[in-house]
Amino acid sequence: MDEPPLAPQIVGMPLRTGLVTALALTCFAANSLLCRAALRPGLVDPATFTAVRVASGAVVLAALVLVRGKGGPRQGGWTSAAMLFAYAAAFSLAYVQLHAGTGALLLFASVQATMLGWSLRAGATLRAVQWLGIAIAAAGLVLLTAPGAASPGPAGAGLMVAAGVAWGVYSIRGRSAADPVATTAGNFVRALPFAVAWVVASAASSHGSATGLALAAISGAVTSGGGYVLWYAALPVLGAARAGTLQLAVPVLAAAAGVVLLGEPLTLRLVIAAAAIVAGIALAVRARRGAPQRTSPSRLEAAPSR
């Protein structure tokens, strides 16, 4: 994606890249809002929502790969597809019980914790400031989930943490993909049988209104499939370090939009916990100067999602 030398800049990046990046981050944050809105009583059940989301995402991504002349979505693998489905299923189940902002924060924190854990297991070493960041983020999570009137239910919180771990594993497995869009398309196509099997297994409780199904289709085709395409278009210009920093905006956007668009409560607990989690992870994922790419936590960026 070449930019003219005198292209206007937004926060240090070319205007076109800045706009594409902003749209991609908005898409990722919107996934939480769409899922939460769709899973209100009577609209659609989690299994049907997940199946429609995966199917519509698979259609959009596979069509894009075919248009590009890459021979169809043949990349990816069944293990990654299973992780993708596990993320999507737990994500949907969690949002039956969680507010959009709380869910986005739990997902974001658990994805980053999984990535950092893998990095440490692979031999990375962290500086004191990064350990401080982990401690601050952990304190934010404790505050967010501590018992109280505004705390999320343990079942919903546990499901969202499981979704984050699954997405972290998916990201780790796909970190070296030569063609991320084709790989993502292949994984979406392979995840579809898992989603259909879940719908069949839960047929007795399945239901779907026009509104619920439309929200699920938008989540898959636009904010998932379209969001991935936008993100991967901007990523070569952004670089891994800047991309990781920009992803910090996603849970904040989701929380703010949940308050404005869904009427979710804005509590002091949510504000303080969000600030601690985002600031802590911002410190924790900072790259060590001169660190090798294979061991630097900031190079292990999560695949765009949510």
Buried (B, 14 or more C-beta within 10 A) or exposed (E): EEBEEEBEEBEEBBEBBBBBBBBBBBBBBBBBBBBBBBBBEEBBBBBBBBBBBBBBBBBBBBBBBEEEEBEEBEBBBEEBBBBBBBBBBBBBBBBBBBBBBBBBBBBBBBBBBBBBBBBEEEEBEBBEEBEBBBBBBBBBBEBBBEEEEBBBEEEBBBBBBBBBBBBBBBBBBBBEBEBBBBBBBBBBBBBBEBBBEBBEEEEEEBEBEEBBBBBBBBBBBBBBBBBBBBBBBBBEBBEBBBBBBBBBBBBBBBBBBBBEEBEBEEBEBBEBBBEBBBBBBBBBBBBBEEBEEEBBBBBBBBBBBB
